Amino acid sequence: MTLEDRLRSIRLEADAGPLKASVLRACRERKLWRWTWVAAAVVMAVAIPVNLAVDRVSRVIVVRALPSELPVDVQEALRVRRILATTRPMFPRTVEEIR
Amino acid sequence: MEATELGALYDAWASRLLAYMMTITRDRSKAEDALHNLFVKLAGGKAELRDPAVYLFTAARNEAIRLSRRRLEKPLADLDVLAAPSESAGLRDALDRLPSDQLDVVVLHVFEGLTFRETAEVLGIPQDTAASRYRYALEKLRELLEP
């Protein structure tokens, strides 16, 4: 039996089977985290510009007089919405607003 | 990479990679950590591996070296990773006395069945160097086994 034959009679042995479940779970969690970050980034990328755009639009809403023929409860609801639409933002956005 | 593909890859390669990483880290728990990290990285990669043996053994080697920093001097025989018939027990002890660069070639070429080209690619050395390291390893083993 040559030295090479004797070498080939030796085997490297290790059983990775018991680790499989935890490794695959870690892989799934990593993937889930990645998609969570992607989703968060998309939401931020959409939500911030939309929010700013809506904020700009709400400042130029033309508030009309409430039609008197509407029922009282509807008039009240419209009055509240008009107040909300015309309320100034909590923080000034320009130097002119501060002045 | 999809979960089923990753599971199949794990079944096909994980035990071999774990054994190989144990020869580098000389520590089972570090090798298990390295295997864990390796498959988490693979999960985020592409499904098709062009040359899986070279790719996986290279990645396994890099991960094992990264985790172990330096090779421990713990003998391979203590790790229970080398299964040798009783008549080759002396040879197993002699393997521990090989220089690490020669042992790397023996492990990949003989125990893992890689060609010299694949072994050289995994180790990042020319193919001729891998072959000569194998030759030197055989000479050294013959010296060590001489009565």
gemmi code that builds the backbone of each chain (N, CA, C; Angstrom):
import gemmi

chains = {
    "A": [
        ("MET", (0.854, -1.200, 0.000), (0.000, 0.000, 0.000), (0.890, 1.251, 0.000)),
        ("THR", (0.737, 2.076, -1.022), (1.599, 3.261, -1.113), (1.135, 4.321, -0.111)),
        ("LEU", (2.010, 5.316, 0.052), (1.675, 6.395, 0.977), (0.411, 7.125, 0.524)),
        ("GLU", (0.305, 7.326, -0.796), (-0.885, 8.031, -1.310), (-2.157, 7.212, -1.056)),
        ("ASP", (-2.055, 5.901, -1.210), (-3.225, 5.051, -0.916), (-3.592, 5.153, 0.559)),
        ("ARG", (-2.574, 5.161, 1.386), (-2.854, 5.270, 2.832), (-3.485, 6.620, 3.150)),
        ("LEU", (-2.986, 7.669, 2.464), (-3.580, 8.997, 2.678), (-5.057, 8.999, 2.270)),
        ("ARG", (-5.322, 8.342, 1.145), (-6.701, 8.327, 0.654), (-7.628, 7.479, 1.524)),
        ("SER", (-7.036, 6.646, 2.374), (-7.884, 5.858, 3.276), (-8.369, 6.693, 4.468)),
        ("ILE", (-7.767, 7.881, 4.611), (-8.207, 8.781, 5.699), (-9.317, 9.674, 5.171)),
        ("ARG", (-10.321, 9.894, 5.975), (-11.458, 10.730, 5.563), (-11.625, 11.885, 6.548)),
        ("LEU", (-12.034, 13.028, 5.997), (-12.423, 14.141, 6.864), (-13.902, 13.962, 7.169)),
        ("GLU", (-14.239, 13.951, 8.421), (-15.643, 13.719, 8.786), (-16.138, 14.771, 9.771)),
        ("ALA", (-17.253, 15.359, 9.438), (-17.940, 16.258, 10.378), (-19.398, 16.290, 9.951)),
        ("ASP", (-20.284, 16.283, 10.896), (-21.710, 16.268, 10.576), (-22.301, 17.658, 10.818)),
        ("ALA", (-22.684, 18.301, 9.737), (-23.267, 19.642, 9.866), (-24.793, 19.584, 9.943)),
        ("GLY", (-25.358, 18.384, 9.918), (-26.819, 18.235, 9.928), (-27.520, 18.956, 11.075)),
        ("PRO", (-27.030, 18.780, 12.321), (-27.723, 19.432, 13.445), (-27.758, 20.961, 13.345)),
        ("LEU", (-26.872, 21.550, 12.548), (-26.841, 23.015, 12.443), (-27.797, 23.544, 11.373)),
        ("LYS", (-28.316, 22.634, 10.562), (-29.057, 23.082, 9.367), (-30.226, 23.998, 9.708)),
        ("ALA", (-31.033, 23.581, 10.681), (-32.236, 24.369, 10.999), (-31.864, 25.785, 11.425)),
        ("SER", (-30.874, 25.907, 12.291), (-30.527, 27.250, 12.777), (-29.889, 28.098, 11.673)),
        ("VAL", (-29.106, 27.469, 10.816), (-28.481, 28.218, 9.721), (-29.542, 28.729, 8.749)),
        ("LEU", (-30.484, 27.858, 8.384), (-31.519, 28.281, 7.433), (-32.438, 29.336, 8.044)),
        ("ARG", (-32.697, 29.197, 9.363), (-33.525, 30.222, 10.029), (-32.810, 31.578, 10.004)),
        ("ALA", (-31.510, 31.567, 10.272), (-30.731, 32.813, 10.246), (-30.746, 33.429, 8.848)),
        ("CYS", (-30.686, 32.571, 7.837), (-30.730, 33.068, 6.451), (-32.070, 33.741, 6.168)),
        ("ARG", (-33.159, 33.082, 6.622), (-34.500, 33.658, 6.408), (-34.629, 35.001, 7.125)),
        ("GLU", (-34.129, 35.053, 8.362), (-34.237, 36.298, 9.137), (-33.450, 37.424, 8.470)),
        ("ARG", (-32.264, 37.076, 7.970), (-31.449, 38.088, 7.295), (-32.187, 38.643, 6.078)),
        ("LYS", (-32.824, 37.736, 5.330), (-33.560, 38.147, 4.133), (-34.735, 39.049, 4.517)),
        ("LEU", (-35.426, 38.628, 5.602), (-36.576, 39.406, 6.069), (-36.144, 40.806, 6.483)),
        ("TRP", (-35.043, 40.909, 7.197), (-34.538, 42.215, 7.623), (-34.214, 43.087, 6.428)),
        ("ARG", (-33.618, 42.457, 5.415), (-33.246, 43.230, 4.225), (-34.489, 43.819, 3.567)),
        ("TRP", (-35.545, 42.989, 3.425), (-36.777, 43.491, 2.811), (-37.450, 44.535, 3.679)),
        ("THR", (-37.312, 44.388, 5.008), (-37.888, 45.394, 5.914), (-37.236, 46.750, 5.679)),
        ("TRP", (-35.918, 46.741, 5.530), (-35.208, 48.003, 5.280), (-35.574, 48.580, 3.923)),
        ("VAL", (-35.721, 47.725, 2.927), (-36.106, 48.190, 1.587), (-37.492, 48.826, 1.653)),
        ("ALA", (-38.416, 48.134, 2.343), (-39.781, 48.661, 2.455), (-39.776, 50.005, 3.185)),
        ("ALA", (-38.980, 50.091, 4.248), (-38.911, 51.341, 5.004), (-38.356, 52.460, 4.127)),
        ("ALA", (-37.356, 52.143, 3.337), (-36.751, 53.152, 2.463), (-37.748, 53.625, 1.411)),
        ("VAL", (-38.521, 52.682, 0.853), (-39.519, 53.050, -0.159), (-40.596, 53.935, 0.459)),
        ("VAL", (-41.064, 53.551, 1.637), (-42.109, 54.335, 2.318), (-41.603, 55.755, 2.578)),
        ("MET", (-40.368, 55.856, 3.057), (-39.815, 57.180, 3.336), (-39.667, 57.988, 2.051)),
        ("ALA", (-39.218, 57.310, 1.008), (-38.996, 58.007, -0.259), (-40.309, 58.512, -0.857)),
        ("VAL", (-41.401, 57.811, -0.583), (-42.706, 58.223, -1.108), (-43.399, 59.149, -0.119)),
        ("ALA", (-43.356, 58.775, 1.143), (-44.156, 59.490, 2.137), (-43.682, 60.932, 2.328)),
        ("ILE", (-42.386, 61.145, 2.357), (-41.891, 62.499, 2.632), (-42.263, 63.474, 1.520)),
        ("PRO", (-41.964, 63.142, 0.249), (-42.372, 64.086, -0.805), (-43.884, 64.287, -0.881)),
        ("VAL", (-44.649, 63.206, -0.684), (-46.113, 63.333, -0.745), (-46.606, 64.237, 0.379)),
        ("ASN", (-46.050, 64.035, 1.553), (-46.444, 64.832, 2.702), (-46.153, 66.309, 2.467)),
        ("LEU", (-44.986, 66.580, 1.925), (-44.619, 67.977, 1.651), (-45.524, 68.573, 0.584)),
        ("ALA", (-45.821, 67.748, -0.435), (-46.680, 68.241, -1.518), (-48.074, 68.546, -1.002)),
        ("VAL", (-48.603, 67.649, -0.189), (-49.947, 67.849, 0.374), (-49.962, 69.088, 1.259)),
        ("ASP", (-48.885, 69.261, 1.987), (-48.790, 70.418, 2.877), (-48.836, 71.718, 2.073)),
        ("ARG", (-48.134, 71.706, 0.916), (-48.142, 72.901, 0.068), (-49.537, 73.153, -0.492)),
        ("VAL", (-50.220, 72.091, -0.902), (-51.559, 72.227, -1.477), (-52.535, 72.754, -0.433)),
        ("SER", (-52.420, 72.275, 0.796), (-53.404, 72.652, 1.821), (-53.353, 74.138, 2.133)),
        ("ARG", (-52.219, 74.783, 1.843), (-52.138, 76.209, 2.127), (-52.911, 77.057, 1.133)),
        ("VAL", (-53.148, 76.489, -0.051), (-53.817, 77.301, -1.079), (-55.265, 76.888, -1.279)),
        ("ILE", (-55.800, 76.150, -0.311), (-57.208, 75.767, -0.421), (-58.072, 77.025, -0.325)),
        ("VAL", (-58.963, 77.151, -1.279), (-59.872, 78.291, -1.261), (-61.071, 77.915, -0.399)),
        ("VAL", (-61.235, 78.635, 0.657), (-62.323, 78.309, 1.574), (-63.555, 79.124, 1.183)),
        ("ARG", (-64.551, 78.384, 0.827), (-65.790, 79.056, 0.416), (-66.738, 79.169, 1.609)),
        ("ALA", (-67.678, 79.977, 1.444), (-68.698, 80.088, 2.495), (-69.525, 78.809, 2.517)),
        ("LEU", (-69.970, 78.444, 3.684), (-70.744, 77.209, 3.794), (-72.133, 77.442, 3.237)),
        ("PRO", (-72.592, 76.534, 2.397), (-73.963, 76.701, 1.890), (-74.975, 76.561, 3.028)),
        ("SER", (-75.865, 77.514, 3.107), (-76.774, 77.570, 4.264), (-77.849, 76.500, 4.224)),
        ("GLU", (-78.115, 75.968, 2.972), (-79.203, 74.993, 2.881), (-78.811, 73.615, 3.387)),
        ("LEU", (-77.494, 73.395, 3.718), (-77.071, 72.078, 4.222), (-77.554, 71.858, 5.641)),
        ("PRO", (-77.768, 70.586, 6.009), (-78.170, 70.309, 7.397), (-77.104, 70.821, 8.378)),
        ("VAL", (-77.508, 71.016, 9.596), (-76.620, 71.624, 10.595), (-75.404, 70.743, 10.882)),
        ("ASP", (-75.645, 69.437, 11.018), (-74.513, 68.555, 11.361), (-73.467, 68.523, 10.238)),
        ("VAL", (-73.950, 68.586, 8.968), (-73.003, 68.608, 7.851), (-72.238, 69.929, 7.861)),
        ("GLN", (-72.952, 71.006, 8.149), (-72.291, 72.309, 8.215), (-71.203, 72.321, 9.282)),
        ("GLU", (-71.518, 71.682, 10.426), (-70.542, 71.645, 11.519), (-69.290, 70.876, 11.084)),
        ("ALA", (-69.529, 69.711, 10.424), (-68.396, 68.903, 9.954), (-67.550, 69.702, 8.970)),
        ("LEU", (-68.176, 70.389, 8.059), (-67.435, 71.187, 7.081), (-66.673, 72.329, 7.752)),
        ("ARG", (-67.288, 72.894, 8.802), (-66.623, 73.994, 9.507), (-65.320, 73.507, 10.152)),
        ("VAL", (-65.414, 72.304, 10.762), (-64.217, 71.743, 11.415), (-63.129, 71.476, 10.376)),
        ("ARG", (-63.545, 70.915, 9.241), (-62.552, 70.614, 8.197), (-61.923, 71.897, 7.664)),
        ("ARG", (-62.740, 72.966, 7.571), (-62.190, 74.227, 7.083), (-61.152, 74.765, 8.068)),
        ("ILE", (-61.450, 74.628, 9.369), (-60.484, 75.087, 10.379), (-59.180, 74.307, 10.258)),
        ("LEU", (-59.347, 72.991, 10.138), (-58.146, 72.145, 10.026), (-57.336, 72.505, 8.787)),
        ("ALA", (-58.000, 72.763, 7.684), (-57.309, 73.045, 6.432), (-56.603, 74.383, 6.457)),
        ("THR", (-57.096, 75.313, 7.259), (-56.511, 76.654, 7.259), (-55.631, 76.909, 8.474)),
        ("THR", (-55.513, 75.923, 9.337), (-54.661, 76.109, 10.519), (-53.208, 76.238, 10.094)),
        ("ARG", (-52.528, 77.151, 10.683), (-51.109, 77.340, 10.348), (-50.301, 76.140, 10.845)),
        ("PRO", (-49.216, 75.827, 10.180), (-48.379, 74.716, 10.648), (-47.781, 75.020, 12.015)),
        ("MET", (-47.454, 73.961, 12.755), (-46.958, 74.123, 14.122), (-45.631, 74.884, 14.150)),
        ("PHE", (-44.802, 74.623, 13.137), (-43.501, 75.285, 13.098), (-43.408, 76.133, 11.836)),
        ("PRO", (-42.861, 77.338, 11.939), (-42.701, 78.173, 10.741), (-41.710, 77.521, 9.775)),
        ("ARG", (-41.997, 77.670, 8.484), (-41.119, 77.021, 7.499), (-40.244, 78.038, 6.772)),
        ("THR", (-40.583, 79.307, 6.870), (-39.767, 80.332, 6.190), (-39.453, 81.440, 7.188)),
        ("VAL", (-38.454, 82.249, 6.800), (-38.081, 83.364, 7.651), (-39.239, 84.361, 7.745)),
        ("GLU", (-39.977, 84.511, 6.604), (-41.093, 85.461, 6.591), (-42.157, 85.070, 7.609)),
        ("GLU", (-42.395, 83.767, 7.758), (-43.388, 83.311, 8.732), (-42.959, 83.660, 10.155)),
        ("ILE", (-41.666, 83.608, 10.412), (-41.173, 83.923, 11.763), (-41.382, 85.415, 12.031)),
        ("ARG", (-41.125, 86.204, 10.977), (-41.277, 87.650, 11.163), (-42.763, 87.995, 11.257)),
    ],
    "B": [
        ("MET", (-30.829, 33.824, -3.280), (-30.967, 32.378, -3.399), (-32.206, 31.915, -2.614)),
        ("GLU", (-33.019, 31.079, -3.265), (-34.253, 30.615, -2.629), (-33.937, 29.619, -1.498)),
        ("ALA", (-34.905, 29.480, -0.569), (-34.684, 28.621, 0.602), (-34.439, 27.165, 0.206)),
        ("THR", (-35.182, 26.701, -0.822), (-35.007, 25.295, -1.234), (-33.622, 25.064, -1.832)),
        ("GLU", (-33.178, 26.033, -2.630), (-31.837, 25.927, -3.239), (-30.768, 25.953, -2.153)),
        ("LEU", (-30.985, 26.831, -1.183), (-30.010, 26.935, -0.097), (-29.980, 25.643, 0.731)),
        ("GLY", (-31.166, 25.076, 0.956), (-31.244, 23.812, 1.688), (-30.517, 22.697, 0.957)),
        ("ALA", (-30.703, 22.649, -0.356), (-30.024, 21.618, -1.159), (-28.515, 21.825, -1.139)),
        ("LEU", (-28.116, 23.085, -1.230), (-26.670, 23.401, -1.189), (-26.091, 22.992, 0.169)),
        ("TYR", (-26.866, 23.244, 1.208), (-26.419, 22.879, 2.555), (-26.240, 21.366, 2.667)),
        ("ASP", (-27.238, 20.627, 2.198), (-27.163, 19.164, 2.286), (-25.957, 18.623, 1.519)),
        ("ALA", (-25.676, 19.249, 0.389), (-24.609, 18.733, -0.470), (-23.214, 19.081, 0.054)),
        ("TRP", (-23.079, 20.246, 0.687), (-21.727, 20.743, 0.962), (-21.395, 21.000, 2.428)),
        ("ALA", (-22.381, 21.214, 3.267), (-22.102, 21.753, 4.606), (-21.154, 20.880, 5.430)),
        ("SER", (-21.355, 19.562, 5.392), (-20.506, 18.703, 6.229), (-19.054, 18.747, 5.762)),
        ("ARG", (-18.872, 18.736, 4.435), (-17.504, 18.817, 3.903), (-16.855, 20.146, 4.268)),
        ("LEU", (-17.632, 21.220, 4.142), (-17.080, 22.545, 4.446), (-16.769, 22.671, 5.937)),
        ("LEU", (-17.649, 22.098, 6.765), (-17.414, 22.161, 8.212), (-16.113, 21.431, 8.574)),
        ("ALA", (-15.922, 20.251, 7.993), (-14.706, 19.489, 8.267), (-13.469, 20.262, 7.811)),
        ("TYR", (-13.574, 20.856, 6.623), (-12.440, 21.632, 6.104), (-12.143, 22.830, 7.011)),
        ("MET", (-13.189, 23.492, 7.446), (-12.983, 24.671, 8.299), (-12.410, 24.264, 9.662)),
        ("MET", (-12.745, 23.058, 10.107), (-12.166, 22.588, 11.373), (-10.656, 22.375, 11.246)),
        ("THR", (-10.203, 21.994, 10.050), (-8.744, 21.822, 9.887), (-8.035, 23.179, 9.927)),
        ("ILE", (-8.774, 24.243, 9.648), (-8.162, 25.591, 9.687), (-8.278, 26.203, 11.080)),
        ("THR", (-9.484, 26.159, 11.635), (-9.679, 26.814, 12.945), (-9.159, 25.952, 14.094)),
        ("ARG", (-9.131, 24.636, 13.877), (-8.773, 23.651, 14.915), (-9.700, 23.779, 16.131)),
        ("ASP", (-10.917, 24.204, 15.843), (-11.881, 24.412, 16.922), (-13.279, 24.242, 16.331)),
        ("ARG", (-14.034, 23.282, 16.863), (-15.331, 22.976, 16.244), (-16.314, 24.147, 16.320)),
        ("SER", (-16.358, 24.815, 17.475), (-17.361, 25.881, 17.604), (-17.038, 27.052, 16.670)),
        ("LYS", (-15.751, 27.351, 16.492), (-15.398, 28.425, 15.550), (-15.731, 28.020, 14.122)),
        ("ALA", (-15.502, 26.753, 13.818), (-15.830, 26.271, 12.472), (-17.336, 26.335, 12.241)),
        ("GLU", (-18.118, 26.029, 13.271), (-19.578, 26.111, 13.142), (-20.022, 27.559, 12.929)),
        ("ASP", (-19.386, 28.479, 13.664), (-19.706, 29.897, 13.459), (-19.373, 30.317, 12.031)),
        ("ALA", (-18.228, 29.847, 11.557), (-17.797, 30.200, 10.196), (-18.779, 29.643, 9.164)),
        ("LEU", (-19.237, 28.417, 9.392), (-20.207, 27.800, 8.472), (-21.513, 28.595, 8.462)),
        ("HIS", (-21.939, 28.994, 9.643), (-23.152, 29.788, 9.807), (-23.023, 31.092, 8.999)),
        ("ASN", (-21.930, 31.811, 9.204), (-21.718, 33.083, 8.491), (-21.664, 32.867, 6.982)),
        ("LEU", (-21.001, 31.788, 6.597), (-20.849, 31.504, 5.173), (-22.208, 31.326, 4.511)),
        ("PHE", (-23.097, 30.552, 5.133), (-24.394, 30.296, 4.497), (-25.306, 31.514, 4.567)),
        ("VAL", (-25.165, 32.329, 5.595), (-25.952, 33.566, 5.637), (-25.524, 34.473, 4.475)),
        ("LYS", (-24.220, 34.506, 4.194), (-23.746, 35.310, 3.057), (-24.219, 34.712, 1.734)),
        ("LEU", (-24.183, 33.381, 1.665), (-24.623, 32.723, 0.432), (-26.096, 32.988, 0.157)),
        ("ALA", (-26.890, 33.093, 1.217), (-28.338, 33.302, 1.061), (-28.626, 34.610, 0.333)),
        ("GLY", (-27.759, 35.585, 0.513), (-27.972, 36.876, -0.146), (-27.365, 36.945, -1.531)),
        ("GLY", (-26.697, 35.875, -1.947), (-26.016, 35.894, -3.241), (-26.847, 35.279, -4.345)),
        ("LYS", (-26.200, 35.122, -5.503), (-26.912, 34.556, -6.647), (-27.018, 33.036, -6.511)),
        ("ALA", (-28.019, 32.483, -7.188), (-28.300, 31.058, -7.038), (-27.296, 30.178, -7.787)),
        ("GLU", (-26.863, 30.627, -8.960), (-25.994, 29.798, -9.796), (-24.528, 30.034, -9.436)),
        ("LEU", (-23.859, 28.971, -8.995), (-22.430, 29.084, -8.728), (-21.705, 28.419, -9.899)),
        ("ARG", (-20.810, 29.171, -10.538), (-20.165, 28.675, -11.758), (-19.314, 27.439, -11.468)),
        ("ASP", (-18.503, 27.545, -10.399), (-17.624, 26.428, -10.037), (-17.792, 26.223, -8.531)),
        ("PRO", (-18.847, 25.479, -8.127), (-19.216, 25.452, -6.705), (-18.099, 25.012, -5.775)),
        ("ALA", (-17.326, 23.996, -6.164), (-16.275, 23.496, -5.259), (-15.264, 24.591, -4.960)),
        ("VAL", (-14.779, 25.237, -6.004), (-13.775, 26.288, -5.804), (-14.375, 27.457, -5.030)),
        ("TYR", (-15.573, 27.854, -5.440), (-16.212, 29.000, -4.792), (-16.443, 28.743, -3.300)),
        ("LEU", (-17.018, 27.574, -3.009), (-17.392, 27.292, -1.617), (-16.165, 27.068, -0.734)),
        ("PHE", (-15.176, 26.336, -1.237), (-13.993, 26.110, -0.409), (-13.189, 27.403, -0.213)),
        ("THR", (-13.179, 28.262, -1.236), (-12.480, 29.558, -1.071), (-13.201, 30.401, -0.023)),
        ("ALA", (-14.524, 30.464, -0.147), (-15.302, 31.261, 0.814), (-15.162, 30.679, 2.221)),
        ("ALA", (-15.182, 29.351, 2.308), (-15.056, 28.692, 3.620), (-13.690, 28.981, 4.230)),
        ("ARG", (-12.670, 28.907, 3.406), (-11.315, 29.171, 3.898), (-11.199, 30.616, 4.409)),
        ("ASN", (-11.715, 31.564, 3.607), (-11.639, 32.973, 4.012), (-12.389, 33.213, 5.316)),
        ("GLU", (-13.572, 32.631, 5.427), (-14.382, 32.837, 6.626), (-13.720, 32.199, 7.847)),
        ("ALA", (-13.165, 31.007, 7.659), (-12.513, 30.314, 8.786), (-11.279, 31.088, 9.242)),
        ("ILE", (-10.514, 31.599, 8.292), (-9.316, 32.378, 8.656), (-9.733, 33.670, 9.353)),
        ("ARG", (-10.790, 34.294, 8.826), (-11.253, 35.555, 9.438), (-11.666, 35.336, 10.890)),
        ("LEU", (-12.331, 34.228, 11.155), (-12.811, 33.978, 12.515), (-11.702, 33.482, 13.447)),
        ("SER", (-10.747, 32.754, 12.882), (-9.766, 32.146, 13.788), (-8.542, 33.027, 14.009)),
        ("ARG", (-8.353, 34.043, 13.105), (-7.218, 34.965, 13.219), (-5.890, 34.235, 13.090)),
        ("ARG", (-5.634, 33.333, 13.958), (-4.389, 32.558, 13.825), (-4.724, 31.099, 14.080)),
        ("ARG", (-3.949, 30.249, 13.433), (-4.179, 28.827, 13.599), (-3.772, 28.376, 14.988)),
        ("LEU", (-4.657, 27.663, 15.638), (-4.289, 27.116, 16.945), (-3.407, 25.901, 16.726)),
        ("GLU", (-2.642, 25.575, 17.691), (-1.723, 24.440, 17.551), (-2.366, 23.125, 17.985)),
        ("LYS", (-3.669, 23.182, 18.210), (-4.368, 21.972, 18.643), (-4.233, 20.887, 17.559)),
        ("PRO", (-3.837, 19.676, 17.923), (-3.667, 18.621, 16.910), (-4.991, 18.236, 16.266)),
        ("LEU", (-4.899, 17.889, 14.987), (-6.102, 17.445, 14.271), (-6.711, 16.214, 14.927)),
        ("ALA", (-5.846, 15.358, 15.463), (-6.325, 14.112, 16.065), (-7.285, 14.387, 17.222)),
        ("ASP", (-7.074, 15.523, 17.907), (-7.942, 15.855, 19.044), (-9.323, 16.329, 18.606)),
        ("LEU", (-9.444, 16.692, 17.354), (-10.706, 17.273, 16.886), (-11.711, 16.229, 16.448)),
        ("ASP", (-11.281, 15.028, 16.274), (-12.195, 13.980, 15.832), (-12.709, 14.246, 14.426)),
        ("VAL", (-11.885, 14.887, 13.613), (-12.333, 15.210, 12.255), (-11.701, 14.284, 11.220)),
        ("LEU", (-10.573, 13.665, 11.574), (-9.908, 12.740, 10.654), (-10.270, 11.313, 11.025)),
        ("ALA", (-10.966, 10.656, 10.124), (-11.327, 9.267, 10.378), (-10.334, 8.386, 9.630)),
        ("ALA", (-9.501, 7.697, 10.373), (-8.470, 6.875, 9.741), (-8.601, 5.432, 10.204)),
        ("PRO", (-8.366, 4.482, 9.277), (-8.311, 3.088, 9.724), (-7.129, 2.894, 10.670)),
        ("SER", (-7.190, 1.851, 11.471), (-6.191, 1.700, 12.536), (-4.758, 1.673, 11.995)),
        ("GLU", (-4.564, 1.083, 10.788), (-3.196, 1.006, 10.270), (-2.668, 2.372, 9.814)),
        ("SER", (-3.563, 3.361, 9.685), (-3.125, 4.694, 9.265), (-3.060, 5.684, 10.430)),
        ("ALA", (-3.144, 5.170, 11.644), (-3.131, 6.075, 12.807), (-1.830, 6.869, 12.881)),
        ("GLY", (-0.714, 6.220, 12.557), (0.576, 6.911, 12.570), (0.624, 8.008, 11.534)),
        ("LEU", (0.010, 7.753, 10.404), (-0.032, 8.749, 9.329), (-0.836, 9.970, 9.765)),
        ("ARG", (-1.915, 9.704, 10.485), (-2.745, 10.810, 10.975), (-1.933, 11.711, 11.907)),
        ("ASP", (-1.147, 11.096, 12.769), (-0.297, 11.899, 13.661), (0.755, 12.660, 12.867)),
        ("ALA", (1.280, 12.018, 11.809), (2.308, 12.681, 10.998), (1.750, 13.906, 10.278)),
        ("LEU", (0.468, 13.847, 9.909), (-0.154, 14.992, 9.217), (-0.091, 16.259, 10.070)),
        ("ASP", (-0.208, 16.062, 11.371), (-0.154, 17.204, 12.285), (1.195, 17.902, 12.256)),
        ("ARG", (2.206, 17.187, 11.805), (3.555, 17.763, 11.823), (3.941, 18.375, 10.475)),
        ("LEU", (3.023, 18.360, 9.538), (3.293, 19.016, 8.250), (3.183, 20.527, 8.403)),
        ("PRO", (3.990, 21.279, 7.645), (3.776, 22.741, 7.613), (2.361, 23.040, 7.103)),
        ("SER", (1.785, 24.136, 7.595), (0.369, 24.390, 7.286), (0.108, 24.547, 5.792)),
        ("ASP", (1.066, 25.131, 5.034), (0.796, 25.301, 3.601), (0.755, 23.957, 2.876)),
        ("GLN", (1.551, 23.003, 3.351), (1.520, 21.663, 2.737), (0.275, 20.892, 3.184)),
        ("LEU", (-0.089, 21.082, 4.445), (-1.299, 20.401, 4.941), (-2.537, 20.882, 4.177)),
        ("ASP", (-2.578, 22.191, 3.893), (-3.707, 22.744, 3.121), (-3.877, 22.009, 1.802)),
        ("VAL", (-2.759, 21.792, 1.115), (-2.820, 21.129, -0.193), (-3.265, 19.674, -0.023)),
        ("VAL", (-2.733, 18.994, 0.971), (-3.112, 17.585, 1.197), (-4.603, 17.486, 1.509)),
        ("VAL", (-5.070, 18.382, 2.373), (-6.494, 18.339, 2.762), (-7.392, 18.538, 1.541)),
        ("LEU", (-7.078, 19.564, 0.746), (-7.956, 19.868, -0.396), (-7.821, 18.838, -1.519)),
        ("HIS", (-6.580, 18.441, -1.802), (-6.368, 17.554, -2.948), (-6.727, 16.104, -2.616)),
        ("VAL", (-6.317, 15.631, -1.461), (-6.542, 14.215, -1.139), (-7.882, 14.012, -0.434)),
        ("PHE", (-8.099, 14.734, 0.655), (-9.298, 14.477, 1.452), (-10.562, 15.031, 0.796)),
        ("GLU", (-10.453, 16.180, 0.150), (-11.646, 16.771, -0.470), (-11.757, 16.436, -1.952)),
        ("GLY", (-10.748, 15.824, -2.494), (-10.838, 15.358, -3.882), (-10.784, 16.449, -4.931)),
        ("LEU", (-10.240, 17.599, -4.597), (-10.127, 18.670, -5.586), (-8.916, 18.416, -6.488)),
        ("THR", (-8.997, 18.873, -7.724), (-7.845, 18.759, -8.630), (-6.792, 19.777, -8.202)),
        ("PHE", (-5.592, 19.672, -8.791), (-4.562, 20.663, -8.457), (-4.981, 22.065, -8.907)),
        ("ARG", (-5.705, 22.125, -10.048), (-6.163, 23.449, -10.510), (-7.117, 24.058, -9.483)),
        ("GLU", (-8.075, 23.242, -9.014), (-9.052, 23.744, -8.040), (-8.371, 24.086, -6.714)),
        ("THR", (-7.466, 23.200, -6.287), (-6.740, 23.444, -5.037), (-5.971, 24.759, -5.116)),
        ("ALA", (-5.310, 24.973, -6.250), (-4.526, 26.200, -6.429), (-5.436, 27.419, -6.407)),
        ("GLU", (-6.606, 27.306, -7.031), (-7.537, 28.446, -7.039), (-8.027, 28.766, -5.634)),
        ("VAL", (-8.335, 27.719, -4.863), (-8.827, 27.943, -3.495), (-7.751, 28.632, -2.656)),
        ("LEU", (-6.513, 28.192, -2.821), (-5.430, 28.726, -1.992), (-4.827, 30.014, -2.563)),
        ("GLY", (-5.212, 30.354, -3.786), (-4.689, 31.568, -4.407), (-3.225, 31.455, -4.763)),
        ("ILE", (-2.827, 30.288, -5.232), (-1.427, 30.060, -5.616), (-1.412, 29.448, -7.017)),
        ("PRO", (-0.248, 29.498, -7.704), (-0.186, 28.848, -9.014), (-0.359, 27.334, -8.886)),
        ("GLN", (-0.837, 26.731, -9.981), (-1.096, 25.284, -9.974), (0.197, 24.498, -9.718)),
        ("ASP", (1.316, 24.960, -10.311), (2.597, 24.258, -10.121), (3.026, 24.291, -8.652)),
        ("THR", (2.741, 25.393, -7.997), (3.097, 25.515, -6.576), (2.292, 24.523, -5.746)),
        ("ALA", (1.015, 24.391, -6.097), (0.185, 23.417, -5.371), (0.736, 22.012, -5.546)),
        ("ALA", (1.108, 21.694, -6.780), (1.637, 20.349, -7.052), (2.951, 20.121, -6.317)),
        ("SER", (3.820, 21.138, -6.295), (5.110, 20.940, -5.619), (4.927, 20.871, -4.099)),
        ("ARG", (3.970, 21.630, -3.587), (3.704, 21.528, -2.136), (3.199, 20.128, -1.783)),
        ("TYR", (2.432, 19.553, -2.672), (1.933, 18.192, -2.443), (3.102, 17.209, -2.441)),
        ("ARG", (4.029, 17.419, -3.391), (5.194, 16.526, -3.474), (6.037, 16.642, -2.202)),
        ("TYR", (6.278, 17.873, -1.772), (7.055, 18.086, -0.532), (6.343, 17.451, 0.658)),
        ("ALA", (5.026, 17.555, 0.671), (4.260, 16.976, 1.786), (4.443, 15.462, 1.826)),
        ("LEU", (4.407, 14.830, 0.643), (4.595, 13.371, 0.602), (6.000, 13.002, 1.093)),
        ("GLU", (6.995, 13.780, 0.654), (8.377, 13.510, 1.094), (8.483, 13.638, 2.608)),
        ("LYS", (7.898, 14.687, 3.124), (7.954, 14.929, 4.572), (7.248, 13.797, 5.333)),
        ("LEU", (6.112, 13.367, 4.808), (5.384, 12.278, 5.468), (6.196, 10.986, 5.446)),
        ("ARG", (6.862, 10.730, 4.320), (7.704, 9.523, 4.235), (8.804, 9.577, 5.289)),
        ("GLU", (9.420, 10.765, 5.417), (10.472, 10.939, 6.436), (9.927, 10.665, 7.827)),
        ("LEU", (8.755, 11.231, 8.087), (8.179, 11.110, 9.431), (7.759, 9.675, 9.745)),
        ("LEU", (7.390, 8.930, 8.695), (6.892, 7.568, 8.922), (7.998, 6.515, 8.906)),
        ("GLU", (9.204, 6.943, 8.483), (10.299, 5.968, 8.458), (10.616, 5.497, 9.869)),
        ("PRO", (10.814, 4.191, 10.036), (11.106, 3.678, 11.375), (12.499, 4.109, 11.863)),
    ],
}
model = gemmi.Model(1)
for chain_id, residues in chains.items():
    chain = gemmi.Chain(chain_id)
    for i, (resn, *xyz) in enumerate(residues, 1):
        res = gemmi.Residue()
        res.name, res.seqid = resn, gemmi.SeqId(i, " ")
        for name, pos in zip(("N", "CA", "C"), xyz):
            atom = gemmi.Atom()
            atom.name, atom.element = name, gemmi.Element(name[0])
            atom.pos, atom.b_iso = gemmi.Position(*pos), 0.0
            res.add_atom(atom)
        chain.add_residue(res)
    model.add_chain(chain)
structure = gemmi.Structure()
structure.add_model(model)
structure.setup_entities()
